[in-house]
Amino acid sequence: MNQDTSTTDQEFNLAAILNILWRRRLIVLGLPALGLLVGVLYGILGTRRWEATLTIRPGITAFSPDGGAHRQWQLKDITRWYEKQMYRHDLVDRLQLGDGARPVIAAEFIAQGLQNLQGGDVITLWTTGTSPELAAAMLDTSVVLFNLYAEADSVSSQLKLTRDGLQLQILGLETQLLSVDKQDATITLRLMQARAESLMVVAEDLDMALELDKLTGKIEFCNRRILDLQVEEPLLQQDLTQLDHTMRRLAAGNMDDTGEEDVPSWARRDAVLDSGDVLNTLVLAKLELQQALARNRSLNDSLTYTAEMARLDQAKLEIQREVTIRSKIRDAEGKIGDLLLERDFDVPAQRRDLRNQIAERTVKLGTIAPLQRVGDTMISDKPVRPRTLRAIIILLFLGGAGGLVLGFAWDYVATHRREIFRS
């Protein structure tokens, strides 16, 4: 009996619920339909916004003597600056967003122990904009604004000193680089001078070669003249012997037996055998012949001495040429080689080292900043707002739930309105 009553109540209740849903179908179905319509209109008419994210970290504000980086700003100070929206006024002015604009940039990080004091973690910045360019510009401009804010802070005094120190070091290195360029020009001049000196040594060597050729020619001339004199001396001696023989015959009184063939041919023009003082003429001829023989021997000795002295001078000049000139040539070539090595290797090595040091300090100078970007600004390919599907689902759910509640409430009020509004 109880089971039949329970089944009847259940059927009655389910039937009553379905009856209420049917009778109040306009309300039950109308609110979800209205939610669907609102969601669709939101998706069509809603402002599209793109998402941009940027990863930053506390920047390097100083360097230790061994090159280690120091980061003075803490992560919590950076996030607090963004949380208080201290960027808003300047960001609106710089991007010309209008007086009613309220840009919002979220900043968050996950701290790991005390590393947030040393800049060991990173901060993620997030915002949305009505265009991809605007969203990226908001994040980039906020980083610039924080750097300006930090530059004016007392903590940045060390940053300024570090930056000024690096700039002074760069200027000093650039001055050294100019000195290296001057050294290169000086080496070029010294190289030209060394080559000129080498040419002078070569000219001196050629001059000595010419002197040696002159001495060689002098020796050859002397030797030829000595040979001529050696050939001439027997002839003179023969003429002298013949003349002596003739004079002895004349002195003995044998004039009849003396003919022209007994007188040397060179003396016949002065000796007249058939008239005149023949003996006196022959004496004079003998005297000339003896003088010629003496001159021959004297000239032979002189030429022999001259040739010997020329050979000695030649040997001395050759030794001087071998010792002095060759040594000068080797010294000049060695000097030129050293200058070439210094110009082609040492100076470029110094220049590369200075340029590397300048590049290193320039990189350090570029990294000096309160905030340091980690990567590029990431922008979504598609708009992240409005989320049409999610809005439709939420509005459908809320409309359905609201329709059910409103439908049952409306039916209850309509059924019991007399009791509810009874005075």
ROMARBA-874277 format. One record per residue (C-alpha): residue in one letter; x, y, z. Coordinates in Angstrom, 1 decimal, padded with zeros to 4 digits. Each point is the difference from the previous one (the first is absolute). Layout:
BEGIN
{resn=A	px=X	py=Y	pz=Z}
...
***
This chain:
BEGIN
{resn=M	px=000.0	py=000.0	pz=000.0}
{resn=N	px=002.8	py=002.4	pz=000.9}
{resn=Q	px=002.0	py=-001.0	pz=-003.1}
{resn=D	px=-002.9	py=000.9	pz=-002.2}
{resn=T	px=-000.4	py=003.3	pz=001.7}
{resn=S	px=003.7	py=000.8	pz=-000.4}
{resn=T	px=-000.1	py=-000.9	pz=-003.7}
{resn=T	px=-003.0	py=002.2	pz=-000.5}
{resn=D	px=001.6	py=002.9	pz=001.8}
{resn=Q	px=003.1	py=-000.4	pz=-002.2}
{resn=E	px=-001.9	py=-000.1	pz=-003.2}
{resn=F	px=-002.1	py=003.0	pz=001.2}
{resn=N	px=003.1	py=002.0	pz=000.9}
{resn=L	px=001.8	py=-000.8	pz=-003.4}
{resn=A	px=-003.1	py=000.8	pz=-001.8}
{resn=A	px=-000.5	py=003.2	pz=001.9}
{resn=I	px=003.6	py=001.1	pz=-000.8}
{resn=L	px=-000.4	py=-000.8	pz=-003.7}
{resn=N	px=-003.3	py=001.8	pz=000.1}
{resn=I	px=001.6	py=003.1	pz=001.5}
{resn=L	px=002.8	py=-000.1	pz=-002.5}
{resn=W	px=-002.5	py=-000.2	pz=-002.8}
{resn=R	px=-002.2	py=002.7	pz=001.3}
{resn=R	px=002.9	py=002.3	pz=000.6}
{resn=R	px=001.9	py=-001.0	pz=-003.1}
{resn=L	px=000.3	py=003.6	pz=-001.1}
{resn=I	px=001.9	py=000.9	pz=003.1}
{resn=V	px=002.0	py=-003.2	pz=000.2}
{resn=L	px=001.1	py=000.1	pz=-003.6}
{resn=G	px=000.0	py=003.8	pz=-000.4}
{resn=L	px=002.8	py=000.7	pz=002.5}
{resn=P	px=002.4	py=-002.4	pz=-001.6}
{resn=A	px=-000.9	py=001.4	pz=-003.4}
{resn=L	px=000.6	py=003.4	pz=001.3}
{resn=G	px=003.4	py=-001.1	pz=001.3}
{resn=L	px=000.8	py=-001.5	pz=-003.3}
{resn=L	px=-000.9	py=003.2	pz=-001.8}
{resn=V	px=002.1	py=002.1	pz=002.4}
{resn=G	px=003.0	py=-002.4	pz=-000.4}
{resn=V	px=-000.3	py=000.2	pz=-003.8}
{resn=L	px=-000.3	py=003.8	pz=000.1}
{resn=Y	px=003.0	py=000.2	pz=002.4}
{resn=G	px=002.0	py=-002.1	pz=-002.4}
{resn=I	px=-001.0	py=002.2	pz=-003.0}
{resn=L	px=000.1	py=003.4	pz=001.6}
{resn=G	px=002.6	py=-000.4	pz=002.8}
{resn=T	px=003.3	py=001.8	pz=-000.3}
{resn=R	px=002.7	py=-002.3	pz=-001.2}
{resn=R	px=003.2	py=-000.1	pz=002.2}
{resn=W	px=003.3	py=-001.7	pz=-000.6}
{resn=E	px=002.2	py=-001.4	pz=002.8}
{resn=A	px=003.7	py=000.9	pz=000.4}
{resn=T	px=002.5	py=-001.4	pz=002.5}
{resn=L	px=003.5	py=000.9	pz=000.8}
{resn=T	px=002.6	py=-001.6	pz=002.3}
{resn=I	px=002.3	py=002.3	pz=001.9}
{resn=R	px=002.4	py=-000.2	pz=002.9}
{resn=P	px=001.9	py=002.4	pz=002.2}
{resn=G	px=002.7	py=001.6	pz=-002.2}
{resn=I	px=003.7	py=000.3	pz=000.7}
{resn=T	px=000.9	py=003.1	pz=001.8}
{resn=A	px=003.7	py=-000.6	pz=000.8}
{resn=F	px=003.0	py=-002.3	pz=-000.7}
{resn=S	px=002.4	py=-001.5	pz=002.4}
{resn=P	px=003.8	py=000.3	pz=-000.7}
{resn=D	px=000.0	py=-003.6	pz=-001.4}
{resn=G	px=-002.9	py=000.8	pz=-002.3}
{resn=G	px=-002.9	py=-001.4	pz=002.1}
{resn=A	px=-003.4	py=001.7	pz=-000.4}
{resn=H	px=-001.8	py=001.7	pz=002.9}
{resn=R	px=-003.8	py=000.5	pz=-000.1}
{resn=Q	px=-001.2	py=002.4	pz=002.7}
{resn=W	px=-003.8	py=000.0	pz=-000.7}
{resn=Q	px=-002.2	py=-002.6	pz=001.6}
{resn=L	px=-002.8	py=-001.9	pz=-001.7}
{resn=K	px=-002.5	py=001.1	pz=002.6}
{resn=D	px=000.8	py=003.7	pz=-000.6}
{resn=I	px=-000.6	py=-000.4	pz=-003.7}
{resn=T	px=-003.3	py=-001.8	pz=000.4}
{resn=R	px=-001.1	py=002.6	pz=002.6}
{resn=W	px=000.7	py=002.8	pz=-002.5}
{resn=Y	px=-002.3	py=-001.8	pz=-002.6}
{resn=E	px=-002.6	py=-000.9	pz=002.6}
{resn=K	px=-000.3	py=003.7	pz=001.1}
{resn=Q	px=-000.4	py=000.9	pz=-003.7}
{resn=M	px=002.7	py=002.7	pz=000.3}
{resn=Y	px=000.4	py=-000.2	pz=-003.8}
{resn=R	px=-003.6	py=000.9	pz=-000.9}
{resn=H	px=000.3	py=003.8	pz=-000.4}
{resn=D	px=003.2	py=000.0	pz=-002.0}
{resn=L	px=-001.1	py=-003.0	pz=-002.1}
{resn=V	px=-003.2	py=001.8	pz=-001.0}
{resn=D	px=001.9	py=003.1	pz=-001.0}
{resn=R	px=002.7	py=-001.8	pz=-001.9}
{resn=L	px=-002.4	py=-002.2	pz=-002.0}
{resn=Q	px=-002.7	py=002.7	pz=-000.2}
{resn=L	px=-002.7	py=-002.3	pz=001.2}
{resn=G	px=-002.3	py=002.7	pz=001.1}
{resn=D	px=-001.0	py=001.3	pz=003.5}
{resn=G	px=-002.6	py=-002.8	pz=000.6}
{resn=A	px=002.5	py=-002.8	pz=-000.7}
{resn=R	px=000.9	py=-002.3	pz=002.9}
{resn=P	px=002.7	py=-002.4	pz=-001.2}
{resn=V	px=000.7	py=-002.9	pz=002.3}
{resn=I	px=003.2	py=-002.0	pz=000.0}
{resn=A	px=000.3	py=-003.0	pz=002.2}
{resn=A	px=003.4	py=-001.1	pz=001.4}
{resn=E	px=000.6	py=-003.2	pz=001.9}
{resn=F	px=003.0	py=-002.2	pz=000.9}
{resn=I	px=000.7	py=-003.2	pz=001.9}
{resn=A	px=002.6	py=000.6	pz=002.6}
{resn=Q	px=002.6	py=-002.7	pz=000.8}
{resn=G	px=001.4	py=000.6	pz=003.4}
{resn=L	px=002.1	py=003.2	pz=000.2}
{resn=Q	px=000.8	py=000.1	pz=-003.7}
{resn=N	px=-002.6	py=002.7	pz=-000.4}
{resn=L	px=002.5	py=002.2	pz=001.8}
{resn=Q	px=002.7	py=-000.8	pz=-002.6}
{resn=G	px=-002.1	py=000.1	pz=-003.1}
{resn=G	px=000.1	py=-003.7	pz=-000.5}
{resn=D	px=-003.7	py=-000.3	pz=-001.0}
{resn=V	px=-001.9	py=001.6	pz=-002.8}
{resn=I	px=-003.2	py=002.0	pz=-000.1}
{resn=T	px=-002.8	py=-000.5	pz=-002.6}
{resn=L	px=-001.8	py=003.1	pz=-001.2}
{resn=W	px=-003.4	py=-000.4	pz=-001.5}
{resn=T	px=-002.5	py=002.3	pz=-001.6}
{resn=T	px=-002.6	py=000.3	pz=-002.8}
{resn=G	px=-000.5	py=002.7	pz=-002.6}
{resn=T	px=-002.4	py=000.8	pz=-002.8}
{resn=S	px=002.8	py=-000.8	pz=-002.5}
{resn=P	px=003.1	py=-002.2	pz=000.1}
{resn=E	px=002.2	py=003.1	pz=-000.4}
{resn=L	px=-001.7	py=001.8	pz=002.8}
{resn=A	px=000.3	py=-003.0	pz=002.4}
{resn=A	px=003.7	py=-000.4	pz=-000.8}
{resn=A	px=000.6	py=003.8	pz=000.3}
{resn=M	px=-001.6	py=000.1	pz=003.4}
{resn=L	px=002.4	py=-002.6	pz=001.4}
{resn=D	px=003.0	py=001.5	pz=-001.7}
{resn=T	px=-000.8	py=003.5	pz=001.1}
{resn=S	px=-000.6	py=-001.2	pz=003.6}
{resn=V	px=003.5	py=-001.4	pz=000.1}
{resn=V	px=001.4	py=003.4	pz=-001.2}
{resn=L	px=-002.1	py=001.8	pz=002.6}
{resn=F	px=001.3	py=-002.3	pz=002.8}
{resn=N	px=003.6	py=000.6	pz=-001.1}
{resn=L	px=-000.6	py=003.8	pz=000.1}
{resn=Y	px=-001.5	py=-000.4	pz=003.4}
{resn=A	px=002.9	py=-002.1	pz=001.2}
{resn=E	px=002.5	py=002.4	pz=-001.5}
{resn=A	px=-001.3	py=002.8	pz=002.3}
{resn=D	px=000.0	py=-002.3	pz=003.0}
{resn=S	px=002.9	py=000.2	pz=002.5}
{resn=V	px=000.8	py=-003.7	pz=-000.6}
{resn=S	px=001.0	py=000.9	pz=-003.6}
{resn=S	px=002.9	py=002.1	pz=001.2}
{resn=Q	px=002.3	py=-003.1	pz=-000.3}
{resn=L	px=-001.5	py=-000.6	pz=-003.5}
{resn=K	px=001.0	py=003.5	pz=-001.1}
{resn=L	px=003.5	py=-000.4	pz=001.4}
{resn=T	px=000.3	py=-003.4	pz=-001.8}
{resn=R	px=-001.2	py=001.5	pz=-003.3}
{resn=D	px=002.3	py=003.0	pz=000.3}
{resn=G	px=002.9	py=-002.3	pz=000.8}
{resn=L	px=-000.6	py=-002.2	pz=-003.0}
{resn=Q	px=-000.3	py=003.1	pz=-002.2}
{resn=L	px=003.3	py=001.3	pz=001.3}
{resn=Q	px=001.6	py=-003.4	pz=-000.6}
{resn=I	px=-001.3	py=-000.1	pz=-003.6}
{resn=L	px=001.4	py=003.5	pz=-000.6}
{resn=G	px=003.4	py=-001.1	pz=001.4}
{resn=L	px=000.0	py=-003.1	pz=-002.3}
{resn=E	px=-001.0	py=002.1	pz=-003.0}
{resn=T	px=003.0	py=002.3	pz=000.8}
{resn=Q	px=002.2	py=-003.1	pz=000.2}
{resn=L	px=-001.4	py=-001.1	pz=-003.3}
{resn=L	px=001.0	py=003.4	pz=-001.5}
{resn=S	px=003.4	py=-000.5	pz=001.4}
{resn=V	px=000.2	py=-003.4	pz=-001.7}
{resn=D	px=-001.0	py=001.6	pz=-003.3}
{resn=K	px=002.7	py=002.6	pz=000.5}
{resn=Q	px=002.4	py=-002.9	pz=000.8}
{resn=D	px=-001.0	py=-001.6	pz=-003.3}
{resn=A	px=000.7	py=003.2	pz=-001.9}
{resn=T	px=003.3	py=000.3	pz=001.8}
{resn=I	px=000.9	py=-003.6	pz=-000.9}
{resn=T	px=-000.9	py=000.8	pz=-003.6}
{resn=L	px=002.4	py=003.0	pz=000.0}
{resn=R	px=002.7	py=-002.1	pz=001.6}
{resn=L	px=-000.5	py=-002.7	pz=-002.5}
{resn=M	px=000.4	py=002.5	pz=-002.9}
{resn=Q	px=003.1	py=001.4	pz=001.7}
{resn=A	px=001.4	py=-003.6	pz=000.4}
{resn=R	px=-000.7	py=-000.7	pz=-003.6}
{resn=A	px=001.7	py=003.2	pz=-001.0}
{resn=E	px=003.0	py=-000.9	pz=002.1}
{resn=S	px=000.0	py=-003.5	pz=-001.6}
{resn=L	px=000.1	py=001.7	pz=-003.4}
{resn=M	px=002.9	py=002.1	pz=001.1}
{resn=V	px=001.8	py=-003.1	pz=001.2}
{resn=V	px=-000.7	py=-001.6	pz=-003.4}
{resn=A	px=001.3	py=003.1	pz=-001.7}
{resn=E	px=003.1	py=-000.1	pz=002.2}
{resn=D	px=000.4	py=-003.7	pz=-001.0}
{resn=L	px=-000.3	py=000.9	pz=-003.6}
{resn=D	px=002.5	py=002.8	pz=000.4}
{resn=M	px=002.5	py=-002.5	pz=001.6}
{resn=A	px=-000.7	py=-002.4	pz=-002.9}
{resn=L	px=000.9	py=002.8	pz=-002.4}
{resn=E	px=003.2	py=000.7	pz=002.0}
{resn=L	px=000.8	py=-003.7	pz=-000.2}
{resn=D	px=-000.5	py=000.1	pz=-003.7}
{resn=K	px=002.2	py=003.0	pz=-000.3}
{resn=L	px=002.8	py=-001.7	pz=002.0}
{resn=T	px=-000.5	py=-003.1	pz=-002.1}
{resn=G	px=000.4	py=002.0	pz=-003.2}
{resn=K	px=003.0	py=001.8	pz=001.5}
{resn=I	px=001.7	py=-003.3	pz=000.8}
{resn=E	px=-000.7	py=-001.4	pz=-003.5}
{resn=F	px=001.4	py=003.2	pz=-001.5}
{resn=C	px=003.1	py=-000.2	pz=002.1}
{resn=N	px=000.5	py=-003.7	pz=-000.9}
{resn=R	px=-000.4	py=000.8	pz=-003.7}
{resn=R	px=002.5	py=002.8	pz=000.2}
{resn=I	px=002.4	py=-002.2	pz=002.0}
{resn=L	px=-000.2	py=-002.6	pz=-002.7}
{resn=D	px=000.7	py=002.6	pz=-002.6}
{resn=L	px=003.0	py=001.2	pz=001.9}
{resn=Q	px=001.2	py=-003.5	pz=000.5}
{resn=V	px=-000.2	py=-000.5	pz=-003.7}
{resn=E	px=001.8	py=003.3	pz=-000.7}
{resn=E	px=002.8	py=-000.5	pz=002.5}
{resn=P	px=001.8	py=-002.8	pz=-002.0}
{resn=L	px=-000.2	py=002.0	pz=-003.1}
{resn=L	px=001.6	py=003.0	pz=001.6}
{resn=Q	px=002.6	py=-002.1	pz=001.6}
{resn=Q	px=000.7	py=-001.6	pz=-003.4}
{resn=D	px=000.3	py=003.5	pz=-001.6}
{resn=L	px=002.3	py=001.1	pz=002.8}
{resn=T	px=002.2	py=-003.1	pz=-000.4}
{resn=Q	px=000.2	py=000.6	pz=-003.8}
{resn=L	px=000.8	py=003.6	pz=000.5}
{resn=D	px=002.8	py=-000.8	pz=002.5}
{resn=H	px=001.5	py=-002.4	pz=-002.5}
{resn=T	px=-000.1	py=002.6	pz=-002.7}
{resn=M	px=001.6	py=002.6	pz=002.2}
{resn=R	px=002.8	py=-002.3	pz=001.0}
{resn=R	px=000.8	py=-000.7	pz=-003.7}
{resn=L	px=000.0	py=003.6	pz=-000.7}
{resn=A	px=002.3	py=000.7	pz=002.9}
{resn=A	px=002.3	py=-002.8	pz=-001.3}
{resn=G	px=000.3	py=001.8	pz=-003.3}
{resn=N	px=-002.0	py=-002.5	pz=-002.1}
{resn=M	px=-002.1	py=002.7	pz=-001.7}
{resn=D	px=000.1	py=-001.8	pz=-003.4}
{resn=D	px=-001.6	py=-003.1	pz=001.4}
{resn=T	px=-002.8	py=001.9	pz=001.7}
{resn=G	px=-003.2	py=000.2	pz=-002.1}
{resn=E	px=-003.5	py=001.3	pz=000.4}
{resn=E	px=-001.2	py=-003.4	pz=001.0}
{resn=D	px=002.2	py=000.2	pz=003.2}
{resn=V	px=-001.9	py=003.1	pz=001.2}
{resn=P	px=-003.5	py=-000.4	pz=001.5}
{resn=S	px=-002.7	py=001.1	pz=-002.3}
{resn=W	px=-001.4	py=002.6	pz=002.4}
{resn=A	px=003.5	py=001.7	pz=000.2}
{resn=R	px=000.7	py=000.1	pz=-003.7}
{resn=R	px=-001.7	py=003.3	pz=-000.6}
{resn=D	px=002.5	py=001.7	pz=002.3}
{resn=A	px=003.1	py=-002.1	pz=-000.8}
{resn=V	px=001.7	py=000.9	pz=-003.3}
{resn=L	px=002.5	py=-002.6	pz=-000.7}
{resn=D	px=001.7	py=001.6	pz=-003.0}
{resn=S	px=000.5	py=003.5	pz=001.5}
{resn=G	px=-000.1	py=001.8	pz=003.3}
{resn=D	px=000.8	py=-001.0	pz=003.6}
{resn=V	px=-001.5	py=-003.5	pz=-000.1}
{resn=L	px=001.4	py=-001.0	pz=003.4}
{resn=N	px=-001.5	py=003.0	pz=001.7}
{resn=T	px=-003.3	py=-000.7	pz=-001.5}
{resn=L	px=000.1	py=-003.7	pz=001.1}
{resn=V	px=000.9	py=001.1	pz=003.5}
{resn=L	px=-003.0	py=002.2	pz=000.1}
{resn=A	px=-002.1	py=-002.8	pz=-001.4}
{resn=K	px=001.4	py=-002.4	pz=002.6}
{resn=L	px=-000.9	py=002.5	pz=002.7}
{resn=E	px=-003.6	py=000.3	pz=-001.2}
{resn=L	px=-000.2	py=-003.8	pz=-000.2}
{resn=Q	px=001.3	py=-000.4	pz=003.5}
{resn=Q	px=-002.5	py=002.6	pz=001.2}
{resn=A	px=-002.8	py=-001.8	pz=-001.8}
{resn=L	px=001.0	py=-003.3	pz=001.6}
{resn=A	px=000.1	py=001.7	pz=003.4}
{resn=R	px=-003.4	py=001.5	pz=-000.6}
{resn=N	px=-001.3	py=-003.3	pz=-001.1}
{resn=R	px=001.2	py=-001.7	pz=003.2}
{resn=S	px=-001.2	py=002.9	pz=002.1}
{resn=L	px=-003.4	py=000.0	pz=-001.6}
{resn=N	px=-000.1	py=-003.8	pz=000.3}
{resn=D	px=000.7	py=000.3	pz=003.8}
{resn=S	px=-002.5	py=002.8	pz=000.4}
{resn=L	px=-002.7	py=-001.8	pz=-001.9}
{resn=T	px=000.7	py=-003.2	pz=002.0}
{resn=Y	px=-000.2	py=002.0	pz=003.3}
{resn=T	px=-003.2	py=001.7	pz=-001.2}
{resn=A	px=-001.6	py=-003.3	pz=-001.0}
{resn=E	px=001.0	py=-001.5	pz=003.4}
{resn=M	px=-001.4	py=003.0	pz=001.8}
{resn=A	px=-003.2	py=-000.2	pz=-002.1}
{resn=R	px=-000.4	py=-003.6	pz=000.9}
{resn=L	px=000.5	py=000.8	pz=003.7}
{resn=D	px=-002.6	py=002.8	pz=-000.3}
{resn=Q	px=-002.3	py=-002.4	pz=-001.8}
{resn=A	px=000.3	py=-002.6	pz=002.7}
{resn=K	px=-000.5	py=002.6	pz=002.7}
{resn=L	px=-003.1	py=001.4	pz=-001.8}
{resn=E	px=-001.4	py=-003.5	pz=-000.4}
{resn=I	px=000.5	py=-000.7	pz=003.7}
{resn=Q	px=-001.6	py=003.3	pz=000.9}
{resn=R	px=-002.8	py=-000.7	pz=-002.4}
{resn=E	px=-000.6	py=-003.5	pz=001.5}
{resn=V	px=000.3	py=001.1	pz=003.6}
{resn=T	px=-001.5	py=003.5	pz=000.0}
{resn=I	px=-002.4	py=000.2	pz=-003.0}
{resn=R	px=-001.4	py=-003.5	pz=000.5}
{resn=S	px=-000.4	py=000.6	pz=003.7}
{resn=K	px=-001.8	py=003.3	pz=-000.8}
{resn=I	px=-002.3	py=-001.8	pz=-002.5}
{resn=R	px=-000.8	py=-002.7	pz=002.6}
{resn=D	px=-000.6	py=002.6	pz=002.6}
{resn=A	px=-002.3	py=001.9	pz=-002.3}
{resn=E	px=-001.9	py=-003.1	pz=-001.1}
{resn=G	px=-000.4	py=-001.0	pz=003.7}
{resn=K	px=-001.2	py=003.5	pz=000.9}
{resn=I	px=-002.5	py=-000.1	pz=-002.8}
{resn=G	px=-001.1	py=-003.5	pz=001.0}
{resn=D	px=-000.5	py=001.1	pz=003.6}
{resn=L	px=-002.0	py=003.1	pz=-001.1}
{resn=L	px=-002.1	py=-002.1	pz=-002.3}
{resn=L	px=-000.8	py=-002.5	pz=002.9}
{resn=E	px=-000.8	py=002.9	pz=002.3}
{resn=R	px=-002.2	py=001.7	pz=-002.6}
{resn=D	px=-001.8	py=-003.2	pz=-001.3}
{resn=F	px=-000.3	py=-001.9	pz=003.3}
{resn=D	px=000.7	py=002.0	pz=003.2}
{resn=V	px=-001.9	py=003.2	pz=-000.9}
{resn=P	px=-003.1	py=-001.9	pz=-001.3}
{resn=A	px=000.1	py=-002.2	pz=003.1}
{resn=Q	px=000.1	py=003.1	pz=002.3}
{resn=R	px=-002.8	py=001.6	pz=-002.1}
{resn=R	px=-002.2	py=-003.1	pz=000.3}
{resn=D	px=000.6	py=-000.2	pz=003.7}
{resn=L	px=-000.9	py=003.6	pz=000.5}
{resn=R	px=-003.1	py=-000.4	pz=-002.2}
{resn=N	px=-001.0	py=-003.1	pz=002.0}
{resn=Q	px=000.3	py=001.9	pz=003.2}
{resn=I	px=-002.0	py=002.9	pz=-001.4}
{resn=A	px=-002.7	py=-002.5	pz=-001.2}
{resn=E	px=000.0	py=-001.7	pz=003.4}
{resn=R	px=-000.5	py=003.3	pz=001.9}
{resn=T	px=-002.6	py=001.1	pz=-002.6}
{resn=V	px=-002.0	py=-003.2	pz=000.6}
{resn=K	px=000.3	py=000.6	pz=003.8}
{resn=L	px=-001.1	py=003.6	pz=-000.5}
{resn=G	px=-003.0	py=-001.2	pz=-002.0}
{resn=T	px=-001.0	py=-002.5	pz=002.7}
{resn=I	px=000.1	py=002.7	pz=002.7}
{resn=A	px=-003.7	py=000.5	pz=000.8}
{resn=P	px=-002.3	py=-000.4	pz=003.0}
{resn=L	px=-002.1	py=-002.4	pz=-002.1}
{resn=Q	px=001.3	py=-002.6	pz=-002.3}
{resn=R	px=-002.2	py=-001.5	pz=-002.8}
{resn=V	px=000.0	py=-003.8	pz=-000.3}
{resn=G	px=-000.9	py=-000.7	pz=-003.6}
{resn=D	px=-002.4	py=001.9	pz=-002.2}
{resn=T	px=-003.5	py=001.1	pz=000.7}
{resn=M	px=-002.5	py=-002.8	pz=-000.9}
{resn=I	px=-003.3	py=000.9	pz=-001.6}
{resn=S	px=-002.9	py=-002.3	pz=-000.6}
{resn=D	px=-000.8	py=-000.9	pz=-003.6}
{resn=K	px=-003.8	py=000.4	pz=000.6}
{resn=P	px=-002.0	py=002.3	pz=002.2}
{resn=V	px=-000.5	py=-001.4	pz=003.5}
{resn=R	px=-003.0	py=002.2	pz=000.6}
{resn=P	px=-002.9	py=-000.4	pz=-000.4}
{resn=R	px=-000.2	py=-003.7	pz=000.8}
{resn=T	px=-003.3	py=-000.6	pz=-001.8}
{resn=L	px=-000.4	py=-003.8	pz=000.6}
{resn=R	px=000.7	py=000.3	pz=003.7}
{resn=A	px=-002.3	py=002.9	pz=000.3}
{resn=I	px=-002.8	py=-001.8	pz=-001.8}
{resn=I	px=000.4	py=-003.1	pz=002.2}
{resn=I	px=000.0	py=002.0	pz=003.2}
{resn=L	px=-003.0	py=002.1	pz=-001.1}
{resn=L	px=-001.9	py=-003.2	pz=-001.1}
{resn=F	px=000.7	py=-001.6	pz=003.4}
{resn=L	px=-001.0	py=003.1	pz=001.9}
{resn=G	px=-003.1	py=000.5	pz=-002.2}
{resn=G	px=-001.0	py=-003.6	pz=000.4}
{resn=A	px=000.4	py=000.0	pz=003.7}
{resn=G	px=-001.7	py=003.4	pz=000.3}
{resn=G	px=-002.8	py=-001.2	pz=-002.2}
{resn=L	px=-000.6	py=-003.0	pz=002.1}
{resn=V	px=000.0	py=001.9	pz=003.2}
{resn=L	px=-002.1	py=002.9	pz=-001.4}
{resn=G	px=-002.4	py=-002.5	pz=-001.6}
{resn=F	px=-000.6	py=-001.9	pz=003.3}
{resn=A	px=-000.2	py=003.2	pz=002.0}
{resn=W	px=-002.4	py=001.6	pz=-002.4}
{resn=D	px=-002.2	py=-003.1	pz=000.0}
{resn=Y	px=000.0	py=-000.2	pz=003.8}
{resn=V	px=-000.9	py=003.7	pz=000.3}
{resn=A	px=-002.8	py=-000.4	pz=-002.6}
{resn=T	px=-001.4	py=-003.1	pz=001.8}
{resn=H	px=000.2	py=001.4	pz=003.5}
{resn=R	px=-000.6	py=003.7	pz=-000.8}
{resn=R	px=-003.1	py=000.1	pz=002.1}
{resn=E	px=001.8	py=-001.3	pz=003.1}
{resn=I	px=003.0	py=002.1	pz=-000.7}
{resn=F	px=-001.9	py=003.2	pz=-000.6}
{resn=R	px=-002.7	py=-000.6	pz=002.6}
{resn=S	px=-000.3	py=002.8	pz=002.4}
***
